Amino acid sequence: MMSAQETADKLNNSLPIHLTASNVQQNPEFVKLLKSLTRHLTDSGMSIAFQKDMLQAKDALREQKLKYLQIWTLYSELKELLIEYDIKKQEVHPSSATLQLYDTMKVSVAQAEALDYIDFHTEGGEQSATLLGLKAEQLLTGEHQKKSLHQSFQQSIIPELETRLRSKCETVASFHKPTKQAENEQLSFAKATQLPAFLENEKQLLDQERKQLHHNRMLRDKQFRQLYEVLMQSLQTLQKLIADHRLQSQAKHDRVMAEWLAAKCDAMCLKVRVLQNQMIRDTYTPEAIQALRRIKAYLKDAEEESTAEFHRLTQTLLAYESVGMGFDSLVQQYTALMAEIDNKKWALRELRQNQGSELDDLWNQH
């Protein structure tokens, strides 16, 4: 049975996660789930089925790229050959057969380029259109005439293309691995033909180095985590020792601190008293005291007047109360009469306003 650390290392290598031995011990059910995931996921976190499909797609894409590169290389060489022919034609007049061959090759290249663009349709649409109304059959007219030049093309153009491509392959091979000594043609061509194998081998070596670097990085991270855990444990032990040492001298420290705080409180109390006396001195100046005395005399006179008025009103209220229960009915009658007088005043005022408006209307009519 594997230990907790071995289980954590295995899961860390199988999945893009980071587990410690303590995590494995504290979460056994979660570890079971991770173990089941290793059967469906790769070390990068991708599903195995998806990775298989992706590898197949990459292989298909690689084949298409290789096919495209071959066609593009041949096309580029043909274009360069035609350009060089046009330049040489300005200096040396070629024969009629050569002229016919290169002219036919120009037409063939132009037709091949046009065939890629002749048929097009809008995105998502079913109807298609052709460039300038042309069709592929119209562009391919005269193919029977080109077949008569097939032998000439095989004898002159293809060897020229092979020579040019061979020279470029040798140049690439010499650039990849330059040599100080001159090599013969066969050895140079042999190295050029082996260049893809050399590059594939170097790519595999680089992949192995990359994997080794990844493995070394994982080991370094593991060592870092272990070192971090040891440092944290050491720090906790050190903190415990410091706390124990502090507890031994805590009583003395508290006593000194209490004495210092008491002395500081006494000093603050004295300072507050001094500030209080200074505020009293600054606030109650001789002028302020004289003003306060005047205010006191004024308030005393006002208090006496208020007391006398209160006494008078109290006597008046007692006089009214001596009348008896009939006083309340008199007050109610008085209130009702005042309300009726107010209503009649309001009605009289409205009547006057209405009469005034009628007189104004009569005056305006005359």
Phi and psi in degrees as a GROMACS rama.xvg file:
@    title "Ramachandran Plot"
@    xaxis  label "Phi"
@    yaxis  label "Psi"
@TYPE xy
-74.613  149.862  MET-2
-77.3273  171.797  SER-3
-64.745  -38.4945  ALA-4
-67.3122  -40.8958  GLN-5
-64.5638  -40.5592  GLU-6
-62.831  -42.1067  THR-7
-63.5567  -42.3562  ALA-8
-63.7712  -40.994  ASP-9
-65.0441  -43.3708  LYS-10
-67.7052  -37.0976  LEU-11
-65.0391  -34.3285  ASN-12
-78.3151  -25.8509  ASN-13
-89.4338  -26.8034  SER-14
-131.243  154.706  LEU-15
-78.3623  65.3278  PRO-16
-134.313  174.515  ILE-17
-135.435  111.093  HIS-18
-120.56  150.109  LEU-19
-112.455  169.025  THR-20
-62.2738  -36.2869  ALA-21
-65.9992  -37.2553  SER-22
-62.0377  -39.6995  ASN-23
-65.6243  -41.198  VAL-24
-70.6942  -35.0889  GLN-25
-83.3971  -20.4907  GLN-26
-131.183  71.6169  ASN-27
-67.197  -36.8029  PRO-28
-68.2077  -37.6791  GLU-29
-65.7148  -35.5676  PHE-30
-64.8278  -38.4825  VAL-31
-62.4312  -40.6549  LYS-32
-63.0919  -41.7716  LEU-33
-65.3115  -38.0972  LEU-34
-63.3881  -39.011  LYS-35
-68.3797  -31.4045  SER-36
-69.6046  -29.1252  LEU-37
-62.7566  -21.3569  THR-38
-81.186  -11.291  ARG-39
-120.29  -13.244  HIS-40
-122.043  154.814  LEU-41
-92.1677  -179.854  THR-42
-69.6942  -14.4411  ASP-43
-93.8233  -0.191409  SER-44
90.4749  5.11428  GLY-45
-93.5697  145.861  MET-46
-68.3087  149.407  SER-47
-66.1502  -41.2326  ILE-48
-64.5317  -41.7513  ALA-49
-66.0106  -38.1159  PHE-50
-64.4346  -37.9738  GLN-51
-63.5708  -45.5813  LYS-52
-63.4213  -38.2041  ASP-53
-66.9037  -39.1718  MET-54
-64.8779  -40.3242  LEU-55
-63.6361  -41.2329  GLN-56
-64.5452  -38.3734  ALA-57
-64.2662  -40.6351  LYS-58
-63.5598  -43.6227  ASP-59
-63.7483  -40.6571  ALA-60
-65.4337  -38.0957  LEU-61
-63.553  -40.8466  ARG-62
-64.6868  -42.0871  GLU-63
-65.6617  -39.2343  GLN-64
-63.6341  -41.8908  LYS-65
-63.0092  -43.0705  LEU-66
-63.4621  -43.5111  LYS-67
-63.6497  -40.029  TYR-68
-64.4553  -40.8107  LEU-69
-62.5648  -46.2014  GLN-70
-65.5637  -41.2883  ILE-71
-66.7057  -37.5272  TRP-72
-63.132  -46.1104  THR-73
-63.239  -41.0746  LEU-74
-63.9049  -42.9781  TYR-75
-64.0379  -40.5846  SER-76
-65.5405  -39.6492  GLU-77
-62.921  -41.9595  LEU-78
-63.5421  -43.3388  LYS-79
-64.5295  -39.2207  GLU-80
-63.5899  -40.2051  LEU-81
-67.8498  -37.9902  LEU-82
-65.3059  -44.6273  ILE-83
-63.3225  -35.7933  GLU-84
-64.8136  -41.4729  TYR-85
-63.8991  -36.1212  ASP-86
-69.7199  -44.1763  ILE-87
-66.8099  -30.3072  LYS-88
-64.9383  -25.5071  LYS-89
-71.3356  -25.8589  GLN-90
-97.143  -44.9027  GLU-91
-122.848  128.417  VAL-92
-78.4453  119.603  HIS-93
-77.3646  170.84  PRO-94
-74.7258  166.058  SER-95
-65.0737  -37.5147  SER-96
-65.5799  -43.4235  ALA-97
-64.6641  -42.1274  THR-98
-61.0557  -44.2878  LEU-99
-64.4703  -39.6683  GLN-100
-63.3805  -47.1387  LEU-101
-71.858  -34.9032  TYR-102
-64.8388  -41.2469  ASP-103
-63.8885  -38.7163  THR-104
-66.8598  -37.1384  MET-105
-61.3232  -44.8667  LYS-106
-63.506  -40.0262  VAL-107
-64.5972  -42.4755  SER-108
-64.4018  -42.3427  VAL-109
-64.3305  -40.3364  ALA-110
-64.961  -40.7516  GLN-111
-63.7492  -38.0168  ALA-112
-66.9277  -39.7237  GLU-113
-71.0244  -29.9171  ALA-114
-62.8621  -27.7005  LEU-115
-73.1237  -19.0385  ASP-116
-118.875  -1.06783  TYR-117
-72.3125  -35.573  ILE-118
-112.247  120.022  ASP-119
-147.73  160.938  PHE-120
-148.738  157.815  HIS-121
-68.1012  153.714  THR-122
-67.3681  123.863  GLU-123
81.9584  -1.88986  GLY-124
-97.0665  155.41  GLY-125
-92.7395  -28.9082  GLU-126
-79.2007  139.78  GLN-127
-118.269  160.692  SER-128
-135.382  159.925  ALA-129
-116.417  154.467  THR-130
-71.2019  119.711  LEU-131
57.9802  21.5329  LEU-132
74.1832  11.3968  GLY-133
-84.501  157.905  LEU-134
-123.501  162.455  LYS-135
-63.2132  -34.6076  ALA-136
-63.9921  -35.1558  GLU-137
-69.2121  -36.2605  GLN-138
-71.7866  -28.8798  LEU-139
-90.2466  10.5565  LEU-140
-67.4132  144.178  THR-141
86.8024  14.1556  GLY-142
-67.1355  -29.6019  GLU-143
-65.4738  -28.673  HIS-144
-71.3525  -34.1676  GLN-145
-70.8392  -28.4348  LYS-146
-65.2154  -27.4016  LYS-147
-68.7957  -23.5677  SER-148
-94.5869  7.7503  LEU-149
-62.5829  -41.3103  HIS-150
-65.3803  -41.0403  GLN-151
-64.253  -38.1817  SER-152
-63.8122  -40.8948  PHE-153
-65.3935  -35.2326  GLN-154
-83.2808  -31.4899  GLN-155
-113.476  -45.5259  SER-156
-77.3286  -47.2702  ILE-157
-62.6773  -45.9259  ILE-158
-59.5434  -36.859  PRO-159
-65.0922  -41.8845  GLU-160
-64.441  -41.2406  LEU-161
-62.0432  -41.5353  GLU-162
-64.0258  -43.308  THR-163
-65.9614  -44.4312  ARG-164
-65.6693  -38.271  LEU-165
-63.6442  -41.6922  ARG-166
-63.2409  -41.255  SER-167
-68.5101  -36.9642  LYS-168
-63.2613  -41.1817  CYS-169
-65.7409  -36.2432  GLU-170
-65.2542  -42.9494  THR-171
-64.3552  -41.1141  VAL-172
-64.891  -41.4049  ALA-173
-67.7369  -32.2262  SER-174
-70.7093  -36.5557  PHE-175
-68.0015  -41.0689  HIS-176
-139.378  82.4155  LYS-177
-69.3055  147.913  PRO-178
-124.44  147.691  THR-179
-78.6739  -34.6464  LYS-180
-90.5606  147.601  GLN-181
-73.3199  138.231  ALA-182
-111.706  153.668  GLU-183
-73.7847  171.184  ASN-184
-66.6499  -40.1978  GLU-185
-66.9684  -43.2828  GLN-186
-65.5535  -40.5139  LEU-187
-63.9957  -41.0151  SER-188
-69.3883  -34.7807  PHE-189
-63.6565  -41.3583  ALA-190
-64.6736  -37.0594  LYS-191
-65.7732  -39.0681  ALA-192
-70.0645  -26.6218  THR-193
-88.3824  -0.855654  GLN-194
-60.2283  -43.2718  LEU-195
-58.5182  -39.7036  PRO-196
-66.186  -40.6409  ALA-197
-61.3736  -45.028  PHE-198
-64.8888  -39.5564  LEU-199
-64.3209  -40.0206  GLU-200
-64.1864  -43.945  ASN-201
-64.3928  -36.727  GLU-202
-64.178  -41.6914  LYS-203
-63.2921  -40.2347  GLN-204
-62.6898  -41.2446  LEU-205
-64.7917  -39.1484  LEU-206
-63.3668  -41.0747  ASP-207
-63.9526  -42.0974  GLN-208
-63.9471  -38.0573  GLU-209
-64.2314  -42.6848  ARG-210
-64.1617  -39.4615  LYS-211
-65.0293  -39.4746  GLN-212
-64.0483  -40.2466  LEU-213
-63.0496  -42.1383  HIS-214
-63.6797  -43.0443  HIS-215
-63.5044  -37.7106  ASN-216
-66.0055  -38.6487  ARG-217
-63.5193  -41.894  MET-218
-64.3791  -40.1375  LEU-219
-64.2045  -42.7316  ARG-220
-62.5963  -39.4281  ASP-221
-63.1881  -46.0342  LYS-222
-62.9706  -37.9122  GLN-223
-63.7481  -42.6804  PHE-224
-64.5896  -41.6951  ARG-225
-63.3105  -43.6006  GLN-226
-63.1616  -38.6023  LEU-227
-63.8822  -43.0056  TYR-228
-62.9265  -41.5814  GLU-229
-64.002  -41.4094  VAL-230
-64.5772  -39.5195  LEU-231
-64.9592  -41.0902  MET-232
-63.177  -42.3365  GLN-233
-63.3109  -39.999  SER-234
-64.4893  -41.7179  LEU-235
-62.3946  -41.9266  GLN-236
-62.9126  -41.824  THR-237
-64.7399  -41.9612  LEU-238
-62.4178  -38.3291  GLN-239
-64.515  -43.2931  LYS-240
-62.8443  -41.6904  LEU-241
-65.0955  -40.7802  ILE-242
-63.5326  -41.3012  ALA-243
-62.9267  -41.0124  ASP-244
-65.6043  -37.682  HIS-245
-67.9605  -36.9849  ARG-246
-63.4103  -32.1871  LEU-247
-65.4555  -37.4361  GLN-248
-104.759  14.6023  SER-249
-69.1365  -37.7639  GLN-250
-62.7011  -47.204  ALA-251
-62.7523  -41.6772  LYS-252
-63.7768  -41.284  HIS-253
-65.7062  -38.708  ASP-254
-64.9344  -45.9569  ARG-255
-62.5507  -40.1331  VAL-256
-66.5904  -38.155  MET-257
-65.9243  -42.4321  ALA-258
-62.9318  -41.4979  GLU-259
-65.0551  -40.2878  TRP-260
-67.1019  -38.538  LEU-261
-63.4675  -45.5228  ALA-262
-61.8936  -39.4459  ALA-263
-67.1277  -37.0244  LYS-264
-65.6073  -42.0962  CYS-265
-61.2166  -43.5284  ASP-266
-63.3332  -38.6742  ALA-267
-67.5363  -38.1678  MET-268
-62.9201  -44.3198  CYS-269
-62.3732  -40.3167  LEU-270
-65.2124  -38.3947  LYS-271
-64.9713  -40.7045  VAL-272
-63.3148  -43.6095  ARG-273
-60.2569  -44.4301  VAL-274
-64.3112  -35.6498  LEU-275
-64.4058  -45.1805  GLN-276
-64.0988  -39.0626  ASN-277
-64.9002  -40.0753  GLN-278
-65.1467  -40.5267  MET-279
-63.7087  -41.7883  ILE-280
-65.0616  -42.2143  ARG-281
-73.4471  -27.0857  ASP-282
-82.4675  -48.7803  THR-283
-95.515  76.9514  TYR-284
-80.4307  167.181  THR-285
-56.5551  -40.7073  PRO-286
-64.5288  -42.2546  GLU-287
-65.4435  -37.5704  ALA-288
-65.3858  -42.0502  ILE-289
-63.2745  -41.2401  GLN-290
-65.519  -39.4199  ALA-291
-65.5586  -36.4017  LEU-292
-65.226  -40.7329  ARG-293
-63.8963  -42.5612  ARG-294
-62.0317  -39.44  ILE-295
-63.5966  -42.5394  LYS-296
-64.6034  -40.4761  ALA-297
-64.3511  -43.1477  TYR-298
-66.1599  -35.2285  LEU-299
-66.3102  -43.2272  LYS-300
-62.0739  -41.8928  ASP-301
-64.8679  -34.9583  ALA-302
-67.2604  -40.5633  GLU-303
-64.8202  -42.6735  GLU-304
-62.9065  -42.0741  GLU-305
-64.1516  -37.6968  SER-306
-65.7185  -41.176  THR-307
-65.7228  -41.6689  ALA-308
-64.2583  -41.7192  GLU-309
-61.8102  -39.5897  PHE-310
-65.309  -40.2735  HIS-311
-64.814  -44.1905  ARG-312
-65.8453  -35.7703  LEU-313
-63.8438  -41.7522  THR-314
-64.2114  -40.0686  GLN-315
-64.2376  -42.8365  THR-316
-63.0848  -39.1698  LEU-317
-65.1995  -35.5499  LEU-318
-65.6115  -41.3796  ALA-319
-66.2986  -39.2251  TYR-320
-66.6682  -24.1728  GLU-321
-70.5989  -18.5981  SER-322
-62.856  -37.1689  VAL-323
113.392  -160.583  GLY-324
-71.2661  -20.4973  MET-325
-68.8847  -14.0371  GLY-326
-66.4457  -38.6649  PHE-327
-65.4568  -40.2033  ASP-328
-66.9706  -37.5594  SER-329
-62.417  -40.8583  LEU-330
-63.6633  -41.1242  VAL-331
-65.6976  -41.7907  GLN-332
-62.9996  -41.4119  GLN-333
-62.1464  -41.0234  TYR-334
-65.0945  -41.3235  THR-335
-65.3699  -41.6655  ALA-336
-62.9471  -41.5299  LEU-337
-64.1737  -38.5897  MET-338
-66.8259  -40.5984  ALA-339
-65.6427  -40.2396  GLU-340
-61.2806  -41.1654  ILE-341
-64.374  -39.4511  ASP-342
-65.4122  -42.3972  ASN-343
-67.4348  -36.7472  LYS-344
-61.6475  -40.925  LYS-345
-66.4662  -41.5379  TRP-346
-65.2621  -41.0628  ALA-347
-63.6885  -38.203  LEU-348
-67.8929  -38.257  ARG-349
-67.4999  -39.6007  GLU-350
-63.0577  -43.6704  LEU-351
-61.4659  -40.7031  ARG-352
-65.1418  -40.4775  GLN-353
-66.3986  -42.8464  ASN-354
-62.6573  -39.2969  GLN-355
-63.7501  -39.2526  GLY-356
-69.4854  -35.7196  SER-357
-66.8873  -41.6541  GLU-358
-61.8775  -38.7585  LEU-359
-64.7241  -38.6959  ASP-360
-65.9822  -42.7905  ASP-361
-63.343  -41.1218  LEU-362
-63.28  -40.015  TRP-363
-68.8458  -32.1883  ASN-364
-69.4686  -38.3557  GLN-365
